[in-house]
Amino acid sequence: MTIYSTNNQLQYALFQAAKVGNIKLMREFIAADGDPFALDKENNNAIFYAKIQDPVKTEALLLELADIAN
């Protein structure tokens, strides 16, 4: 998988956590400057993959990210 980011290892880990629905681990990678909106070679972001596994917890994560952005 190719992640279009300057921090490929962190992004790769974030995508892997998202693909198995590990929202807690995603939060840790995001706190370490992982970008949940960075796109992979299929033009999907980590949020896309996380929503497939656990839509409810992913929605909560999105709300947290929105609060941080504001």
Backbone atoms as SQL, in Angstrom:
CREATE TABLE atoms (id INTEGER PRIMARY KEY, chain TEXT, resi INTEGER, resn TEXT, atom TEXT, x REAL, y REAL, z REAL);
INSERT INTO atoms VALUES
  (1, 'A', 1, 'MET', 'N', 0.848, -1.179, 0.000),
  (2, 'A', 1, 'MET', 'CA', 0.000, 0.000, 0.000),
  (3, 'A', 1, 'MET', 'C', 0.886, 1.232, 0.000),
  (4, 'A', 2, 'THR', 'N', 0.608, 2.171, -0.843),
  (5, 'A', 2, 'THR', 'CA', 1.333, 3.430, -0.877),
  (6, 'A', 2, 'THR', 'C', 0.459, 4.510, -0.269),
  (7, 'A', 3, 'ILE', 'N', 0.968, 5.165, 0.718),
  (8, 'A', 3, 'ILE', 'CA', 0.258, 6.268, 1.358),
  (9, 'A', 3, 'ILE', 'C', 0.929, 7.554, 0.915),
  (10, 'A', 4, 'TYR', 'N', 0.138, 8.516, 0.496),
  (11, 'A', 4, 'TYR', 'CA', 0.679, 9.785, 0.039),
  (12, 'A', 4, 'TYR', 'C', 0.807, 10.731, 1.221),
  (13, 'A', 5, 'SER', 'N', 1.910, 10.578, 1.948),
  (14, 'A', 5, 'SER', 'CA', 2.167, 11.377, 3.130),
  (15, 'A', 5, 'SER', 'C', 3.661, 11.407, 3.386),
  (16, 'A', 6, 'THR', 'N', 4.094, 12.370, 4.157),
  (17, 'A', 6, 'THR', 'CA', 5.514, 12.445, 4.485),
  (18, 'A', 6, 'THR', 'C', 5.901, 11.445, 5.568),
  (19, 'A', 7, 'ASN', 'N', 4.946, 10.915, 6.283),
  (20, 'A', 7, 'ASN', 'CA', 5.236, 9.988, 7.359),
  (21, 'A', 7, 'ASN', 'C', 4.590, 8.643, 7.050),
  (22, 'A', 8, 'ASN', 'N', 5.184, 7.891, 6.122),
  (23, 'A', 8, 'ASN', 'CA', 4.573, 6.668, 5.614),
  (24, 'A', 8, 'ASN', 'C', 4.338, 5.604, 6.670),
  (25, 'A', 9, 'GLN', 'N', 5.262, 5.393, 7.583),
  (26, 'A', 9, 'GLN', 'CA', 5.074, 4.342, 8.582),
  (27, 'A', 9, 'GLN', 'C', 3.901, 4.642, 9.502),
  (28, 'A', 10, 'LEU', 'N', 3.795, 5.873, 9.948),
  (29, 'A', 10, 'LEU', 'CA', 2.676, 6.261, 10.800),
  (30, 'A', 10, 'LEU', 'C', 1.366, 6.149, 10.027),
  (31, 'A', 11, 'GLN', 'N', 1.356, 6.612, 8.803),
  (32, 'A', 11, 'GLN', 'CA', 0.142, 6.536, 7.991),
  (33, 'A', 11, 'GLN', 'C', -0.249, 5.082, 7.727),
  (34, 'A', 12, 'TYR', 'N', 0.731, 4.247, 7.443),
  (35, 'A', 12, 'TYR', 'CA', 0.449, 2.836, 7.203),
  (36, 'A', 12, 'TYR', 'C', -0.183, 2.211, 8.448),
  (37, 'A', 13, 'ALA', 'N', 0.372, 2.510, 9.610),
  (38, 'A', 13, 'ALA', 'CA', -0.173, 1.991, 10.860),
  (39, 'A', 13, 'ALA', 'C', -1.594, 2.492, 11.097),
  (40, 'A', 14, 'LEU', 'N', -1.831, 3.752, 10.793),
  (41, 'A', 14, 'LEU', 'CA', -3.167, 4.329, 10.941),
  (42, 'A', 14, 'LEU', 'C', -4.159, 3.610, 10.032),
  (43, 'A', 15, 'PHE', 'N', -3.781, 3.368, 8.789),
  (44, 'A', 15, 'PHE', 'CA', -4.660, 2.664, 7.851),
  (45, 'A', 15, 'PHE', 'C', -4.927, 1.234, 8.331),
  (46, 'A', 16, 'GLN', 'N', -3.908, 0.566, 8.847),
  (47, 'A', 16, 'GLN', 'CA', -4.101, -0.807, 9.319),
  (48, 'A', 16, 'GLN', 'C', -5.050, -0.839, 10.516),
  (49, 'A', 17, 'ALA', 'N', -4.910, 0.091, 11.421),
  (50, 'A', 17, 'ALA', 'CA', -5.820, 0.169, 12.563),
  (51, 'A', 17, 'ALA', 'C', -7.247, 0.424, 12.084),
  (52, 'A', 18, 'ALA', 'N', -7.398, 1.299, 11.097),
  (53, 'A', 18, 'ALA', 'CA', -8.722, 1.603, 10.554),
  (54, 'A', 18, 'ALA', 'C', -9.348, 0.380, 9.898),
  (55, 'A', 19, 'LYS', 'N', -8.553, -0.367, 9.169),
  (56, 'A', 19, 'LYS', 'CA', -9.081, -1.523, 8.432),
  (57, 'A', 19, 'LYS', 'C', -9.573, -2.636, 9.349),
  (58, 'A', 20, 'VAL', 'N', -9.074, -2.683, 10.576),
  (59, 'A', 20, 'VAL', 'CA', -9.575, -3.676, 11.536),
  (60, 'A', 20, 'VAL', 'C', -10.537, -3.055, 12.543),
  (61, 'A', 21, 'GLY', 'N', -10.839, -1.775, 12.375),
  (62, 'A', 21, 'GLY', 'CA', -11.806, -1.095, 13.231),
  (63, 'A', 21, 'GLY', 'C', -11.306, -0.765, 14.621),
  (64, 'A', 22, 'ASN', 'N', -10.000, -0.593, 14.782),
  (65, 'A', 22, 'ASN', 'CA', -9.429, -0.275, 16.088),
  (66, 'A', 22, 'ASN', 'C', -9.387, 1.247, 16.255),
  (67, 'A', 23, 'ILE', 'N', -10.496, 1.806, 16.669),
  (68, 'A', 23, 'ILE', 'CA', -10.632, 3.258, 16.791),
  (69, 'A', 23, 'ILE', 'C', -9.722, 3.804, 17.885),
  (70, 'A', 24, 'LYS', 'N', -9.561, 3.044, 18.969),
  (71, 'A', 24, 'LYS', 'CA', -8.676, 3.486, 20.046),
  (72, 'A', 24, 'LYS', 'C', -7.253, 3.685, 19.532),
  (73, 'A', 25, 'LEU', 'N', -6.758, 2.726, 18.783),
  (74, 'A', 25, 'LEU', 'CA', -5.418, 2.834, 18.213),
  (75, 'A', 25, 'LEU', 'C', -5.352, 3.949, 17.174),
  (76, 'A', 26, 'MET', 'N', -6.407, 4.126, 16.404),
  (77, 'A', 26, 'MET', 'CA', -6.455, 5.235, 15.448),
  (78, 'A', 26, 'MET', 'C', -6.269, 6.567, 16.164),
  (79, 'A', 27, 'ARG', 'N', -6.944, 6.720, 17.302),
  (80, 'A', 27, 'ARG', 'CA', -6.816, 7.965, 18.073),
  (81, 'A', 27, 'ARG', 'C', -5.355, 8.213, 18.461),
  (82, 'A', 28, 'GLU', 'N', -4.665, 7.146, 18.856),
  (83, 'A', 28, 'GLU', 'CA', -3.261, 7.290, 19.235),
  (84, 'A', 28, 'GLU', 'C', -2.408, 7.723, 18.038),
  (85, 'A', 29, 'PHE', 'N', -2.637, 7.119, 16.878),
  (86, 'A', 29, 'PHE', 'CA', -1.865, 7.495, 15.692),
  (87, 'A', 29, 'PHE', 'C', -2.197, 8.914, 15.233),
  (88, 'A', 30, 'ILE', 'N', -3.442, 9.307, 15.368),
  (89, 'A', 30, 'ILE', 'CA', -3.829, 10.675, 15.004),
  (90, 'A', 30, 'ILE', 'C', -3.167, 11.670, 15.963),
  (91, 'A', 31, 'ALA', 'N', -3.124, 11.326, 17.253),
  (92, 'A', 31, 'ALA', 'CA', -2.464, 12.186, 18.238),
  (93, 'A', 31, 'ALA', 'C', -0.971, 12.319, 17.947),
  (94, 'A', 32, 'ALA', 'N', -0.404, 11.308, 17.293),
  (95, 'A', 32, 'ALA', 'CA', 1.027, 11.334, 16.925),
  (96, 'A', 32, 'ALA', 'C', 1.227, 11.968, 15.549),
  (97, 'A', 33, 'ASP', 'N', 0.230, 12.696, 15.071),
  (98, 'A', 33, 'ASP', 'CA', 0.251, 13.430, 13.797),
  (99, 'A', 33, 'ASP', 'C', -0.053, 12.585, 12.571),
  (100, 'A', 34, 'GLY', 'N', -0.703, 11.447, 12.749),
  (101, 'A', 34, 'GLY', 'CA', -1.212, 10.711, 11.600),
  (102, 'A', 34, 'GLY', 'C', -2.390, 11.478, 11.012),
  (103, 'A', 35, 'ASP', 'N', -2.545, 11.427, 9.730),
  (104, 'A', 35, 'ASP', 'CA', -3.609, 12.170, 9.055),
  (105, 'A', 35, 'ASP', 'C', -4.734, 11.216, 8.654),
  (106, 'A', 36, 'PRO', 'N', -5.886, 11.279, 9.337),
  (107, 'A', 36, 'PRO', 'CA', -6.984, 10.369, 9.018),
  (108, 'A', 36, 'PRO', 'C', -7.636, 10.659, 7.668),
  (109, 'A', 37, 'PHE', 'N', -7.269, 11.778, 7.059),
  (110, 'A', 37, 'PHE', 'CA', -7.860, 12.152, 5.774),
  (111, 'A', 37, 'PHE', 'C', -6.899, 12.012, 4.602),
  (112, 'A', 38, 'ALA', 'N', -5.674, 11.551, 4.870),
  (113, 'A', 38, 'ALA', 'CA', -4.715, 11.295, 3.784),
  (114, 'A', 38, 'ALA', 'C', -5.247, 10.139, 2.933),
  (115, 'A', 39, 'LEU', 'N', -5.007, 10.218, 1.639),
  (116, 'A', 39, 'LEU', 'CA', -5.535, 9.213, 0.722),
  (117, 'A', 39, 'LEU', 'C', -4.507, 8.141, 0.397),
  (118, 'A', 40, 'ASP', 'N', -4.997, 6.918, 0.206),
  (119, 'A', 40, 'ASP', 'CA', -4.133, 5.844, -0.263),
  (120, 'A', 40, 'ASP', 'C', -4.211, 5.775, -1.786),
  (121, 'A', 41, 'LYS', 'N', -3.589, 4.771, -2.377),
  (122, 'A', 41, 'LYS', 'CA', -3.555, 4.686, -3.842),
  (123, 'A', 41, 'LYS', 'C', -4.930, 4.448, -4.447),
  (124, 'A', 42, 'GLU', 'N', -5.883, 4.032, -3.636),
  (125, 'A', 42, 'GLU', 'CA', -7.254, 3.823, -4.102),
  (126, 'A', 42, 'GLU', 'C', -8.145, 5.031, -3.821),
  (127, 'A', 43, 'ASN', 'N', -7.523, 6.129, -3.394),
  (128, 'A', 43, 'ASN', 'CA', -8.210, 7.383, -3.068),
  (129, 'A', 43, 'ASN', 'C', -9.201, 7.247, -1.920),
  (130, 'A', 44, 'ASN', 'N', -8.869, 6.387, -0.963),
  (131, 'A', 44, 'ASN', 'CA', -9.659, 6.250, 0.252),
  (132, 'A', 44, 'ASN', 'C', -8.809, 6.695, 1.437),
  (133, 'A', 45, 'ASN', 'N', -9.482, 7.218, 2.454),
  (134, 'A', 45, 'ASN', 'CA', -8.743, 7.602, 3.662),
  (135, 'A', 45, 'ASN', 'C', -9.041, 6.625, 4.789),
  (136, 'A', 46, 'ALA', 'N', -8.365, 6.775, 5.897),
  (137, 'A', 46, 'ALA', 'CA', -8.524, 5.863, 7.026),
  (138, 'A', 46, 'ALA', 'C', -9.958, 5.890, 7.567),
  (139, 'A', 47, 'ILE', 'N', -10.581, 7.050, 7.533),
  (140, 'A', 47, 'ILE', 'CA', -11.958, 7.164, 8.006),
  (141, 'A', 47, 'ILE', 'C', -12.875, 6.263, 7.188),
  (142, 'A', 48, 'PHE', 'N', -12.667, 6.223, 5.885),
  (143, 'A', 48, 'PHE', 'CA', -13.462, 5.364, 4.996),
  (144, 'A', 48, 'PHE', 'C', -13.384, 3.908, 5.457),
  (145, 'A', 49, 'TYR', 'N', -12.173, 3.418, 5.708),
  (146, 'A', 49, 'TYR', 'CA', -12.002, 2.031, 6.115),
  (147, 'A', 49, 'TYR', 'C', -12.575, 1.774, 7.508),
  (148, 'A', 50, 'ALA', 'N', -12.400, 2.712, 8.406),
  (149, 'A', 50, 'ALA', 'CA', -12.911, 2.542, 9.768),
  (150, 'A', 50, 'ALA', 'C', -14.440, 2.480, 9.777),
  (151, 'A', 51, 'LYS', 'N', -15.081, 3.287, 8.937),
  (152, 'A', 51, 'LYS', 'CA', -16.548, 3.299, 8.897),
  (153, 'A', 51, 'LYS', 'C', -17.095, 1.953, 8.449),
  (154, 'A', 52, 'ILE', 'N', -16.369, 1.238, 7.623),
  (155, 'A', 52, 'ILE', 'CA', -16.811, -0.085, 7.194),
  (156, 'A', 52, 'ILE', 'C', -16.847, -1.034, 8.388),
  (157, 'A', 53, 'GLN', 'N', -15.844, -0.951, 9.251),
  (158, 'A', 53, 'GLN', 'CA', -15.721, -1.860, 10.392),
  (159, 'A', 53, 'GLN', 'C', -16.604, -1.467, 11.574),
  (160, 'A', 54, 'ASP', 'N', -16.649, -0.188, 11.878),
  (161, 'A', 54, 'ASP', 'CA', -17.381, 0.263, 13.062),
  (162, 'A', 54, 'ASP', 'C', -17.917, 1.676, 12.838),
  (163, 'A', 55, 'PRO', 'N', -19.065, 1.774, 12.159),
  (164, 'A', 55, 'PRO', 'CA', -19.582, 3.108, 11.823),
  (165, 'A', 55, 'PRO', 'C', -19.900, 3.988, 13.028),
  (166, 'A', 56, 'VAL', 'N', -20.369, 3.400, 14.111),
  (167, 'A', 56, 'VAL', 'CA', -20.760, 4.201, 15.278),
  (168, 'A', 56, 'VAL', 'C', -19.538, 4.839, 15.941),
  (169, 'A', 57, 'LYS', 'N', -18.508, 4.042, 16.205),
  (170, 'A', 57, 'LYS', 'CA', -17.300, 4.581, 16.840),
  (171, 'A', 57, 'LYS', 'C', -16.558, 5.527, 15.902),
  (172, 'A', 58, 'THR', 'N', -16.629, 5.254, 14.607),
  (173, 'A', 58, 'THR', 'CA', -15.976, 6.145, 13.643),
  (174, 'A', 58, 'THR', 'C', -16.666, 7.498, 13.622),
  (175, 'A', 59, 'GLU', 'N', -17.979, 7.494, 13.718),
  (176, 'A', 59, 'GLU', 'CA', -18.726, 8.755, 13.770),
  (177, 'A', 59, 'GLU', 'C', -18.326, 9.554, 15.003),
  (178, 'A', 60, 'ALA', 'N', -18.156, 8.879, 16.128),
  (179, 'A', 60, 'ALA', 'CA', -17.709, 9.563, 17.351),
  (180, 'A', 60, 'ALA', 'C', -16.321, 10.156, 17.145),
  (181, 'A', 61, 'LEU', 'N', -15.442, 9.417, 16.474),
  (182, 'A', 61, 'LEU', 'CA', -14.093, 9.920, 16.183),
  (183, 'A', 61, 'LEU', 'C', -14.166, 11.158, 15.299),
  (184, 'A', 62, 'LEU', 'N', -15.007, 11.131, 14.297),
  (185, 'A', 62, 'LEU', 'CA', -15.167, 12.300, 13.422),
  (186, 'A', 62, 'LEU', 'C', -15.646, 13.520, 14.201),
  (187, 'A', 63, 'LEU', 'N', -16.574, 13.313, 15.120),
  (188, 'A', 63, 'LEU', 'CA', -17.053, 14.433, 15.939),
  (189, 'A', 63, 'LEU', 'C', -15.925, 14.988, 16.807),
  (190, 'A', 64, 'GLU', 'N', -15.098, 14.110, 17.348),
  (191, 'A', 64, 'GLU', 'CA', -13.944, 14.571, 18.134),
  (192, 'A', 64, 'GLU', 'C', -12.988, 15.388, 17.266),
  (193, 'A', 65, 'LEU', 'N', -12.726, 14.902, 16.059),
  (194, 'A', 65, 'LEU', 'CA', -11.831, 15.620, 15.156),
  (195, 'A', 65, 'LEU', 'C', -12.416, 16.987, 14.775),
  (196, 'A', 66, 'ALA', 'N', -13.711, 17.046, 14.600),
  (197, 'A', 66, 'ALA', 'CA', -14.365, 18.326, 14.275),
  (198, 'A', 66, 'ALA', 'C', -14.229, 19.305, 15.436),
  (199, 'A', 67, 'ASP', 'N', -14.388, 18.794, 16.662),
  (200, 'A', 67, 'ASP', 'CA', -14.231, 19.662, 17.838),
  (201, 'A', 67, 'ASP', 'C', -12.805, 20.198, 17.945),
  (202, 'A', 68, 'ILE', 'N', -11.834, 19.346, 17.650),
  (203, 'A', 68, 'ILE', 'CA', -10.429, 19.759, 17.698),
  (204, 'A', 68, 'ILE', 'C', -10.161, 20.832, 16.638),
  (205, 'A', 69, 'ALA', 'N', -10.748, 20.666, 15.456),
  (206, 'A', 69, 'ALA', 'CA', -10.526, 21.608, 14.357),
  (207, 'A', 69, 'ALA', 'C', -11.127, 22.976, 14.650),
  (208, 'A', 70, 'ASN', 'N', -12.179, 22.996, 15.460),
  (209, 'A', 70, 'ASN', 'CA', -12.851, 24.260, 15.771),
  (210, 'A', 70, 'ASN', 'C', -12.181, 24.851, 16.962);
